[in-house]
Amino acid sequence: MLDPKPAWTQQAACKAESLDIFFPNRYTENTVQKPFALCQDCPVRIDCLHEAITTSSVGIWGGTTDYQRFKILDTYFNNNPKNFKLSDSQEAIEKNIYSIPVSSKYLI
């Protein structure tokens, strides 16, 4: 049986959007523009970022790519999602600590 969606998802700015935009084949400035814009002022962005980091989710969550979230965990939390608290999500957003190039993982 699938776990029900967390209650906070009902307040998400993206709840009526196609999920496809949050899972692009490749992260580029063009493919992240719309999802990042939706996330920017989303009332549950903190919850979304926390969910993504603590569950190792892929795609765009809380205005970050999976690579950006990996860098947050690696740099600030010893690559251990259990060390990441909800308040850390808020701090990550407020201090913009995930601000690395969107496509840096994919540069060859």
C-alpha distances in whole Angstrom, upper triangle without the diagonal:
4,7,9,12,15,18,20,19,20,24,24,27,25,22,24,25,23,21,23,26,24,24,27,28,31,32,35,37,36,32,32,34,32,29,31,33,30,29,33,33,29,29,26,27,27,23,22,24,23,19,21,23,21,18,20,19,21,23,25,23,26,29,28,28,26,29,31,28,29,32,31,30,32,35,34,32,33,30,27,25,25,28,27,27,26,30,31,29,31,34,33,33,36,38,37,36,34,37,37,38,35,35,37,34,35,39,41
4,6,9,12,15,17,15,17,20,20,23,21,19,21,21,20,18,20,23,21,20,24,25,28,28,32,33,33,29,28,30,28,25,27,29,26,25,29,29,25,25,22,23,23,20,18,21,20,16,17,20,18,15,17,16,18,19,21,20,22,25,25,24,22,26,27,25,26,29,28,27,30,32,32,29,30,27,25,22,22,26,24,24,24,27,27,25,28,31,30,29,33,35,33,33,30,33,34,34,31,32,34,31,32,36,38
4,6,9,12,14,13,15,18,18,21,20,17,20,21,20,18,21,23,20,20,24,26,28,28,31,33,32,29,27,30,28,24,26,28,25,23,27,27,23,23,19,20,20,17,16,18,17,13,15,17,15,13,16,15,17,19,20,18,20,23,23,23,21,25,26,23,24,28,26,25,28,30,29,27,28,25,23,20,20,23,22,21,20,24,24,22,25,28,27,27,30,32,31,30,28,31,32,33,30,32,33,31,32,36,38
4,6,9,11,10,12,15,15,19,17,15,17,19,19,17,20,22,20,20,24,26,29,28,31,32,32,28,27,29,26,23,25,26,23,22,25,25,21,20,17,19,19,15,15,18,17,14,16,18,17,15,18,16,18,19,20,18,19,22,23,23,22,26,26,24,25,29,27,26,29,32,30,28,30,27,25,21,21,24,22,21,20,23,24,22,24,27,27,26,29,31,30,30,28,31,32,33,30,32,34,32,33,37,39
4,6,8,7,9,12,12,15,14,11,14,16,16,14,18,19,17,18,22,24,26,26,28,29,28,25,23,25,23,19,21,23,19,18,21,21,17,17,14,15,16,12,11,15,14,11,13,16,15,13,16,14,16,17,17,14,16,19,20,20,20,24,24,21,23,26,24,24,27,29,28,26,28,26,24,20,20,23,20,19,17,21,22,19,21,24,23,23,26,28,27,27,25,28,29,30,27,29,31,30,31,34,37
4,5,6,8,10,11,14,14,12,16,17,18,16,20,20,18,20,23,26,27,26,29,29,29,26,24,25,23,20,21,22,19,17,20,19,16,14,11,13,13,9,10,13,12,9,12,15,14,13,16,14,17,18,17,14,14,18,19,20,20,23,23,20,22,25,23,22,26,28,26,24,27,24,22,18,19,21,18,17,14,18,19,17,18,21,21,20,23,26,25,25,24,27,28,30,27,29,31,30,31,35,38
4,5,6,8,10,13,14,12,15,17,19,18,21,22,19,22,25,28,30,28,31,30,30,27,25,26,24,20,21,22,19,17,20,18,15,13,10,13,14,10,11,15,14,12,15,18,17,16,19,18,20,20,19,16,16,19,21,22,22,26,25,22,25,27,25,25,29,30,28,26,29,27,25,21,21,23,20,18,15,18,20,18,18,22,22,21,23,26,26,27,25,28,30,31,29,31,33,32,34,37,40
4,5,6,7,11,12,10,14,16,18,16,20,20,17,20,23,27,28,26,28,28,27,25,22,23,21,18,18,19,15,14,16,15,11,9,6,10,10,7,8,12,12,10,13,16,16,16,18,17,19,18,17,13,12,16,18,20,20,24,22,20,23,25,23,23,26,27,26,24,27,26,24,20,20,22,18,16,13,16,17,15,15,19,19,17,20,23,22,23,22,25,27,28,26,29,31,30,32,35,38
4,5,5,9,9,7,11,12,14,13,16,16,14,17,20,24,25,23,26,25,25,22,20,21,18,15,16,17,13,12,15,14,11,10,8,10,11,9,8,12,12,11,13,16,16,15,17,15,17,16,14,12,11,15,17,18,19,22,21,19,22,25,23,23,27,28,26,25,28,26,24,21,22,23,20,18,15,18,19,16,17,20,20,18,21,24,22,24,22,24,26,27,24,27,29,28,30,33,36
4,6,9,9,7,10,12,15,14,18,18,17,20,23,26,27,26,28,27,27,24,22,22,19,17,18,18,14,14,17,15,11,10,9,12,14,12,11,15,16,14,16,20,20,19,21,19,20,19,17,15,14,17,20,21,22,26,25,23,26,28,26,27,30,31,30,29,32,30,28,24,25,26,23,21,18,21,22,19,19,23,23,21,23,26,25,27,25,27,29,30,27,30,32,32,33,36,39
4,7,9,7,10,13,16,15,19,18,17,20,23,27,27,26,27,26,26,23,21,21,18,16,17,16,12,12,14,12,8,7,7,10,12,11,11,14,15,15,16,19,20,20,22,20,21,19,17,14,13,15,18,21,22,25,24,22,26,27,25,26,30,30,29,28,31,29,28,24,25,26,23,21,17,19,21,17,17,21,21,18,20,23,23,25,23,25,27,28,26,29,31,31,32,35,38
4,5,5,9,10,13,12,16,15,13,17,19,23,24,22,23,22,22,20,17,17,14,12,13,13,9,9,11,10,6,7,6,8,11,10,9,12,14,13,14,17,18,18,19,17,18,16,13,11,10,12,15,17,19,22,21,19,23,24,22,24,27,28,26,26,29,27,26,23,24,25,21,20,17,18,19,16,16,19,19,16,18,21,20,22,21,22,24,25,22,25,27,27,29,31,35
4,6,8,8,12,12,15,13,13,16,18,22,23,21,22,20,19,18,15,15,12,10,11,10,6,7,9,8,5,7,8,9,12,12,11,14,16,16,16,19,21,21,21,19,19,16,13,12,11,11,15,17,19,22,21,20,24,25,23,25,28,29,28,28,31,29,28,25,27,27,24,22,19,21,21,17,17,20,19,16,18,21,20,22,20,21,23,24,21,24,27,27,28,30,34
4,6,5,8,8,11,10,9,13,15,19,20,18,20,19,18,15,13,13,10,8,10,10,6,8,11,11,8,10,10,10,14,13,11,14,16,15,15,18,20,19,20,17,16,14,11,10,10,11,14,15,18,21,20,19,23,24,23,25,28,28,28,28,31,28,28,24,26,27,24,23,20,22,22,18,19,22,20,18,20,23,21,23,21,21,23,23,20,22,25,25,26,29,32
4,6,8,9,12,12,12,15,17,21,22,21,23,22,21,18,17,17,14,12,14,14,10,11,14,14,10,12,11,12,15,14,12,15,17,16,16,20,21,20,21,17,17,15,14,12,13,14,17,18,20,23,22,21,25,27,25,26,30,31,30,30,32,30,29,25,27,28,25,24,21,23,24,20,21,24,23,20,23,26,24,26,23,25,26,26,23,25,28,28,28,31,35
4,7,9,12,12,13,15,18,21,23,22,23,22,20,18,17,17,13,12,15,14,11,13,16,15,13,15,14,15,19,18,16,19,21,19,19,23,24,23,23,20,20,17,16,15,16,17,19,20,22,25,25,24,27,29,28,29,32,34,33,33,35,33,32,29,31,32,28,28,25,27,27,24,24,27,26,23,26,28,26,28,26,27,28,28,24,26,30,29,29,32,35
4,6,8,8,9,12,14,17,19,18,19,19,17,14,14,14,10,9,13,12,10,12,15,15,13,15,15,15,19,18,15,18,20,19,18,22,23,22,22,18,17,14,13,13,15,15,17,17,19,22,22,22,25,27,26,28,31,32,32,32,34,31,31,28,30,31,28,27,25,27,27,23,24,27,25,22,25,27,25,27,24,24,25,25,21,23,26,26,26,29,32
4,5,6,8,10,12,15,17,17,18,19,16,13,14,14,11,10,14,14,12,14,17,18,16,19,18,17,21,20,16,19,21,19,18,22,23,21,21,17,16,13,13,14,16,16,17,17,19,22,22,22,25,27,27,28,30,32,32,32,34,31,31,28,30,32,28,29,26,29,28,24,26,28,26,24,27,29,26,28,25,25,26,24,21,22,25,25,24,27,30
4,5,6,7,10,13,15,15,17,18,16,13,13,14,12,10,13,14,12,13,17,18,16,18,17,16,19,17,14,16,18,16,15,18,20,18,17,14,12,10,10,11,14,14,15,14,15,18,19,19,21,24,24,24,27,29,29,29,30,27,27,24,27,28,25,26,24,26,26,22,24,26,24,22,25,27,24,25,22,23,23,22,19,20,23,22,22,25,28
4,5,5,7,10,12,13,15,16,14,10,11,13,11,10,13,15,14,15,18,20,18,21,20,18,21,20,17,18,21,19,16,20,22,19,18,15,12,9,10,12,15,15,15,14,15,18,19,19,21,24,24,25,27,29,30,30,31,28,28,25,28,30,27,28,26,29,27,24,26,28,25,23,27,28,25,26,22,23,23,21,17,18,21,20,20,23,25
4,6,6,10,11,11,12,13,11,7,8,10,8,6,10,12,11,12,15,17,16,19,18,16,19,19,16,17,20,18,16,19,22,20,19,15,13,9,8,11,13,12,13,12,14,16,17,18,20,22,22,24,26,27,28,28,30,27,28,25,28,29,26,27,25,27,26,22,24,26,23,21,24,25,22,23,20,20,20,18,15,16,19,19,18,21,24
4,6,10,11,10,12,13,12,9,8,10,9,6,9,12,10,10,14,16,14,17,16,14,17,16,12,13,16,15,12,15,18,16,15,11,9,6,5,7,10,10,10,9,11,14,14,14,17,19,19,20,22,24,25,25,26,23,24,21,24,25,22,23,22,24,22,19,21,23,20,18,22,23,20,20,17,18,18,17,13,15,18,17,17,20,23
4,7,8,9,12,14,13,9,9,13,12,10,12,15,14,14,17,20,18,21,19,17,19,19,15,15,18,16,13,16,18,16,14,11,8,5,7,10,13,12,12,9,10,13,14,15,16,18,19,20,22,24,25,25,26,23,24,21,24,26,23,25,23,26,24,21,23,25,22,21,24,25,22,22,18,19,18,17,13,14,17,15,15,18,21
4,5,6,9,11,10,6,8,11,11,10,12,15,15,16,18,21,20,23,22,19,22,22,18,18,21,19,16,18,21,19,17,14,10,7,9,12,15,14,13,10,11,13,15,16,17,19,21,22,23,25,26,27,28,24,26,24,27,28,26,27,26,28,26,23,25,26,23,22,25,26,22,23,19,19,18,16,12,12,15,14,13,16,18
4,7,9,13,12,9,11,14,15,14,16,19,19,19,22,25,24,27,25,23,25,25,21,20,23,22,18,20,23,21,18,15,11,9,12,15,18,17,15,12,13,14,16,17,18,20,22,23,24,26,27,28,28,25,26,25,28,30,27,29,29,31,28,26,28,29,25,25,28,28,25,24,21,21,19,17,13,12,15,13,11,14,16
4,6,10,10,7,9,13,14,13,15,18,19,18,20,24,23,27,25,22,24,25,21,20,23,22,18,20,23,21,18,16,12,10,11,15,18,16,14,11,12,12,14,16,16,18,20,21,22,23,26,26,27,24,26,24,28,29,27,29,28,30,27,24,27,27,24,23,26,26,22,22,18,18,16,13,10,8,11,10,8,11,13
4,7,8,6,6,10,12,11,11,15,16,16,17,21,21,24,23,20,21,22,19,18,21,20,17,18,21,20,17,15,12,9,9,13,15,13,11,8,10,10,11,14,15,15,17,19,20,21,23,24,25,22,24,23,27,27,25,26,26,27,24,22,24,24,20,20,23,22,19,19,15,14,12,10,6,5,9,9,8,11,14
4,5,5,6,8,11,12,12,14,16,16,17,21,21,25,24,21,23,24,21,20,23,23,20,21,24,24,21,19,15,13,12,15,17,14,12,11,13,13,13,16,17,17,19,22,22,23,25,26,27,25,27,26,30,30,27,29,28,29,26,24,25,25,22,20,23,23,19,19,16,14,13,9,6,6,9,11,9,11,14
4,6,6,6,10,11,10,12,14,15,15,19,20,23,23,20,22,24,21,20,23,24,21,22,26,25,23,20,17,14,13,16,16,13,12,12,15,14,14,17,19,18,20,23,23,23,25,27,28,26,28,27,31,30,27,29,28,28,26,23,24,24,21,19,21,21,17,18,15,13,12,9,7,8,11,13,12,13,17
4,6,5,8,10,10,12,14,15,16,19,20,24,24,21,24,25,22,21,25,25,22,24,27,26,24,21,18,15,13,16,17,14,14,13,17,17,17,19,21,21,23,25,26,27,28,30,31,29,31,29,33,33,30,31,29,30,28,25,26,27,23,21,24,24,20,22,18,17,16,13,10,11,14,16,15,16,19
4,6,7,8,9,11,13,14,15,18,18,22,22,19,22,23,19,19,22,22,19,21,24,23,21,18,15,11,10,14,15,12,12,11,14,15,15,17,19,20,21,23,25,25,27,28,29,27,28,27,30,30,27,29,27,28,27,23,25,26,22,20,23,24,20,21,18,16,16,13,10,10,14,15,14,16,19
4,6,6,6,8,10,10,12,15,15,19,18,16,18,20,16,16,19,19,16,18,22,21,19,16,14,10,8,11,12,9,9,9,12,13,12,15,17,18,18,21,22,23,24,25,27,24,26,24,27,28,24,25,24,25,23,20,21,22,19,17,20,20,16,18,14,13,13,11,8,10,13,14,14,16,19
4,6,5,6,9,10,11,14,15,18,19,16,19,21,18,17,21,21,19,21,24,24,22,20,17,13,11,13,13,10,11,12,15,16,15,17,20,20,21,23,25,25,26,27,29,27,29,27,30,30,26,27,25,26,24,21,21,22,20,17,19,20,17,19,16,14,15,13,10,12,16,17,17,19,22
4,5,5,6,9,10,12,13,16,17,15,18,19,16,17,21,20,19,21,24,23,22,19,17,13,11,12,13,10,12,13,16,18,17,19,21,22,22,25,27,27,28,29,31,28,30,27,30,30,27,27,25,26,25,21,21,23,21,18,20,22,18,21,18,17,18,16,13,16,19,20,20,22,25
4,5,5,6,9,11,11,14,14,12,15,16,13,13,17,17,15,17,20,20,19,16,14,10,7,9,9,7,9,10,13,15,15,15,19,20,19,22,24,24,25,26,28,25,26,23,26,27,23,24,21,23,22,18,19,21,18,15,18,20,17,18,16,15,16,16,12,15,18,19,19,21,25
4,5,5,6,9,10,14,14,11,14,15,13,12,16,17,15,17,20,20,19,16,15,11,8,9,8,5,7,9,13,14,13,14,17,18,17,20,22,22,22,24,26,24,25,23,25,25,22,22,20,21,19,16,16,18,15,12,15,16,13,15,13,12,14,13,11,14,17,18,18,20,24
4,5,5,8,9,13,14,12,15,17,15,15,18,19,18,20,23,23,22,20,18,15,11,12,11,8,11,13,17,18,16,18,21,21,20,23,25,25,25,27,29,27,28,26,28,28,24,24,22,22,21,18,18,19,17,14,16,18,15,18,16,15,17,16,14,17,20,21,22,23,27
4,6,7,6,10,11,10,13,15,12,13,17,17,16,19,21,21,21,18,17,14,11,10,9,8,12,14,17,19,17,18,21,22,21,23,26,26,26,27,29,27,28,25,27,27,24,23,20,21,21,17,17,19,18,14,17,19,16,19,17,17,19,19,16,19,22,23,23,26,29
4,6,5,9,9,6,10,11,9,10,13,14,13,15,18,19,18,16,16,13,9,8,6,5,9,12,14,17,15,15,18,19,18,20,23,23,22,23,26,24,24,21,24,24,20,19,17,18,17,13,13,16,14,11,13,16,13,16,14,14,17,17,15,18,20,21,22,25,28
4,6,9,10,8,11,13,12,12,15,17,16,17,20,21,21,19,18,16,12,11,8,7,10,13,17,18,15,16,20,20,18,21,23,23,22,24,27,25,26,23,25,25,21,20,18,18,17,14,13,15,13,10,11,14,12,15,13,13,16,17,15,19,21,22,24,25,29
4,6,9,8,11,13,12,13,16,17,17,19,22,23,23,21,21,18,15,13,10,10,13,17,20,21,19,19,22,23,21,23,26,25,24,25,29,27,27,25,26,26,22,21,18,18,18,15,13,15,15,11,12,15,14,17,16,17,20,20,19,22,25,26,27,29,33
4,5,5,9,10,9,11,14,15,15,17,19,20,21,19,19,17,13,11,8,9,13,16,18,21,18,18,22,22,20,22,25,25,24,25,28,26,26,23,24,24,21,19,16,17,17,14,13,16,15,12,13,17,15,18,17,18,21,21,20,23,25,26,27,30,33
4,6,8,9,10,12,13,14,16,18,19,20,22,20,21,19,16,13,10,12,15,19,20,23,21,19,23,24,21,23,26,26,24,25,28,27,26,23,24,24,20,18,14,15,16,13,12,15,15,12,14,17,17,19,19,20,23,24,23,26,28,28,30,33,36
4,5,5,6,9,10,11,12,14,16,17,18,17,18,17,14,11,8,11,14,17,18,21,19,17,20,22,19,20,24,24,22,22,25,24,23,19,20,21,17,15,11,13,14,11,10,14,14,12,14,17,16,18,17,19,22,24,22,25,27,27,29,31,35
4,5,5,6,8,10,11,12,14,15,16,15,16,14,11,8,5,7,10,13,15,17,15,14,17,18,16,17,21,21,19,20,23,21,21,17,19,19,15,14,11,12,12,9,9,12,11,9,11,14,13,15,14,15,18,20,18,21,23,23,25,28,31
4,5,5,6,9,10,11,12,14,15,15,16,16,13,10,7,10,11,14,15,17,15,13,16,17,14,15,19,19,17,17,20,19,18,15,16,16,12,10,7,8,9,5,6,9,9,8,10,13,12,13,13,16,18,21,19,23,24,24,26,29,32
4,6,5,6,9,10,11,12,14,13,16,15,13,10,8,11,13,15,15,18,16,14,17,18,16,16,20,20,18,18,21,19,18,14,15,16,12,10,7,10,11,8,9,12,12,11,14,16,16,16,16,18,21,23,21,24,25,25,27,30,33
4,5,5,6,9,10,11,12,10,12,12,10,6,5,9,10,12,12,16,14,12,15,17,15,15,19,20,19,18,21,19,18,14,16,17,13,12,10,12,12,9,11,14,12,11,14,17,15,16,14,17,19,20,18,21,23,22,24,27,30
4,5,5,6,9,10,10,10,11,11,9,6,4,8,8,10,10,13,11,8,12,13,11,12,15,16,15,15,17,15,15,12,14,14,10,10,9,11,10,6,9,11,9,9,12,14,12,13,11,14,16,18,16,19,20,19,22,24,28
4,5,5,6,8,10,10,13,14,12,9,8,11,11,13,12,15,13,10,12,14,11,11,15,16,14,13,16,14,13,9,11,11,8,7,6,9,8,6,9,11,10,11,14,15,14,14,13,16,18,21,19,22,22,21,24,27,30
4,6,5,6,8,8,11,12,12,8,9,12,12,13,12,15,14,11,13,16,14,13,17,18,17,15,18,15,14,10,11,13,10,10,9,12,12,9,12,15,14,14,17,19,18,17,16,19,20,22,20,22,23,22,24,27,30
4,6,5,6,5,8,9,9,6,8,11,9,10,8,11,11,8,10,13,12,11,15,16,16,15,17,14,13,10,12,14,11,12,11,14,13,10,13,15,13,14,17,18,16,16,13,16,17,19,17,19,20,18,20,24,26
4,6,5,7,9,11,11,9,10,12,10,10,8,11,10,6,8,11,9,8,11,13,12,11,13,10,9,6,9,10,8,10,10,13,10,9,13,14,11,13,16,17,15,14,12,15,16,18,17,19,19,17,20,23,26
4,6,8,11,14,14,12,12,15,14,14,12,14,14,10,11,14,12,10,13,15,14,11,13,11,9,5,7,9,7,9,10,13,11,10,14,15,14,16,19,19,18,17,15,19,20,22,20,22,22,21,23,26,29
4,5,9,12,13,11,13,16,14,14,11,14,14,11,12,15,14,12,15,18,17,14,16,13,11,8,10,12,11,12,13,16,15,13,17,19,17,18,21,22,21,19,17,21,21,23,20,22,22,20,22,26,28
4,7,10,12,11,13,15,12,11,8,10,12,9,8,12,12,10,12,15,16,14,14,11,10,8,11,13,12,14,15,18,16,14,18,19,16,18,21,21,19,18,15,19,18,20,18,19,19,16,19,22,24
4,7,9,8,11,13,11,9,7,10,12,9,10,14,14,13,15,18,18,17,18,14,14,11,14,16,14,16,16,19,17,15,18,20,17,18,21,22,20,18,16,18,18,19,16,17,19,16,18,22,24
4,7,8,12,12,10,7,5,9,11,9,10,13,14,14,16,18,19,18,19,16,16,14,17,19,17,19,19,21,19,17,20,21,18,18,22,22,19,19,15,17,17,17,14,14,16,14,15,18,21
4,6,10,10,8,6,6,9,10,10,12,14,15,16,18,20,21,20,21,18,19,17,20,21,19,20,19,22,20,17,19,21,18,17,21,21,18,18,15,16,16,15,12,13,15,13,14,18,20
4,7,6,5,5,7,10,10,10,12,14,14,16,18,19,20,20,22,19,20,17,20,21,18,19,18,20,18,15,17,18,15,14,18,19,16,16,13,14,14,14,11,13,15,14,15,18,22
4,5,6,7,8,11,10,9,12,14,13,15,17,19,18,18,21,18,18,15,18,19,15,16,14,16,15,11,14,16,13,12,16,17,14,15,12,14,15,16,13,16,18,17,18,21,25
4,6,9,10,13,11,10,13,15,13,15,18,18,17,18,21,18,19,16,18,18,14,14,12,14,13,9,10,13,10,9,12,14,12,13,11,13,15,16,14,17,19,19,20,23,27
4,7,10,12,10,10,14,14,13,15,18,18,18,19,22,20,20,18,21,20,17,17,15,16,15,11,12,14,11,9,12,13,10,12,9,10,12,13,11,14,16,17,18,21,24
4,7,8,6,7,10,11,10,12,15,15,16,16,19,16,18,15,19,19,15,17,15,16,14,11,13,14,10,10,13,13,10,11,7,9,10,11,8,12,13,13,15,18,21
4,5,5,6,9,10,11,13,14,15,16,17,19,16,17,16,19,19,17,19,18,19,17,14,16,17,13,13,17,17,13,13,9,10,10,10,7,9,11,10,12,15,18
4,5,5,6,9,10,11,12,14,15,15,16,13,15,13,17,17,15,17,17,19,17,14,17,18,14,15,19,18,15,14,10,13,12,12,10,11,12,10,12,15,18
4,5,5,6,9,10,10,12,14,15,15,12,15,14,18,18,16,19,19,20,17,16,18,18,14,15,19,18,15,13,9,11,9,10,8,9,9,7,10,13,15
4,5,5,6,9,10,10,12,13,15,12,15,14,17,17,15,17,17,18,15,13,15,15,11,12,15,14,11,9,6,8,7,8,7,10,9,9,12,14,17
4,5,5,6,8,10,10,11,12,10,12,10,14,13,11,14,14,15,12,10,13,13,10,11,15,14,12,10,7,10,10,12,11,13,13,12,15,18,20
4,5,5,6,8,10,10,10,7,10,10,13,13,12,15,16,18,14,13,16,16,13,15,18,17,14,12,9,12,11,13,12,13,12,11,14,16,19
4,5,5,6,8,9,10,8,11,12,15,14,13,16,17,18,14,13,16,15,11,14,16,14,12,9,7,10,9,11,11,13,11,10,14,16,18
4,6,5,6,7,9,8,10,10,13,12,10,13,14,14,10,10,13,11,8,11,13,12,10,7,6,10,10,13,13,15,14,14,17,19,22
4,6,6,5,6,5,6,7,10,9,8,11,13,14,11,11,14,13,11,14,16,15,14,11,10,13,13,16,16,18,16,15,19,21,23
4,6,6,5,4,8,10,12,11,11,15,17,17,14,14,17,16,13,16,19,17,15,12,11,14,13,16,16,17,15,14,18,19,21
4,6,7,7,10,12,14,12,12,15,17,17,13,14,16,14,12,15,17,14,13,10,10,12,12,15,17,18,16,15,19,20,22
4,6,8,9,10,12,9,9,12,14,13,10,12,14,11,10,14,15,13,13,9,10,13,14,18,19,21,19,18,22,23,26
4,5,6,7,9,6,7,10,13,13,10,12,15,13,12,15,17,15,15,12,13,16,17,20,20,22,21,20,23,25,27
4,5,8,10,8,10,13,17,17,14,15,18,17,15,19,20,19,18,15,15,18,18,21,21,23,21,19,23,25,26
4,6,9,9,9,13,16,17,14,15,18,17,15,18,21,19,18,15,14,17,17,19,19,20,19,17,20,22,24
4,5,6,7,11,14,16,13,14,18,17,15,19,21,20,20,17,16,20,20,22,22,23,22,20,23,26,28
4,5,5,8,11,13,11,11,15,15,14,17,19,19,18,16,15,19,19,22,21,23,22,20,23,26,28
4,5,8,11,13,11,13,16,16,16,19,21,21,21,18,18,22,23,25,25,26,26,24,27,30,32
4,6,10,11,9,11,14,14,14,17,19,18,19,16,17,20,21,25,24,26,25,24,27,30,32
4,7,8,6,8,11,11,10,13,15,15,16,14,14,18,19,22,22,24,23,22,26,28,31
4,5,5,7,9,10,11,13,15,15,16,15,16,19,21,24,24,26,26,25,29,31,34
4,5,5,7,9,10,11,13,14,15,15,15,19,21,24,23,26,26,26,29,31,34
4,5,5,6,9,10,11,12,14,14,15,18,21,24,24,27,27,27,30,32,35
4,5,5,6,9,10,10,11,10,12,15,18,21,21,24,23,23,27,29,32
4,5,5,6,9,10,10,10,10,14,16,19,18,22,22,22,25,27,30
4,5,5,6,9,10,11,12,14,17,20,20,23,24,24,27,29,32
4,5,5,6,8,8,11,13,16,19,20,23,23,23,27,28,32
4,6,5,6,5,7,10,12,16,16,19,19,20,23,24,28
4,6,5,7,8,9,13,16,15,19,20,21,23,25,28
4,6,8,10,11,15,18,18,22,22,23,26,27,31
4,5,8,9,13,16,17,21,20,22,25,25,29
4,5,6,9,12,13,17,17,18,21,22,26
4,6,8,12,13,16,15,17,20,21,24
4,6,9,10,13,12,13,16,18,21
4,7,8,12,11,13,16,16,20
4,6,9,8,10,13,13,16
4,6,5,8,10,10,14
4,6,8,9,10,14
4,5,5,7,10
4,5,5,9
4,6,9
4,6
4
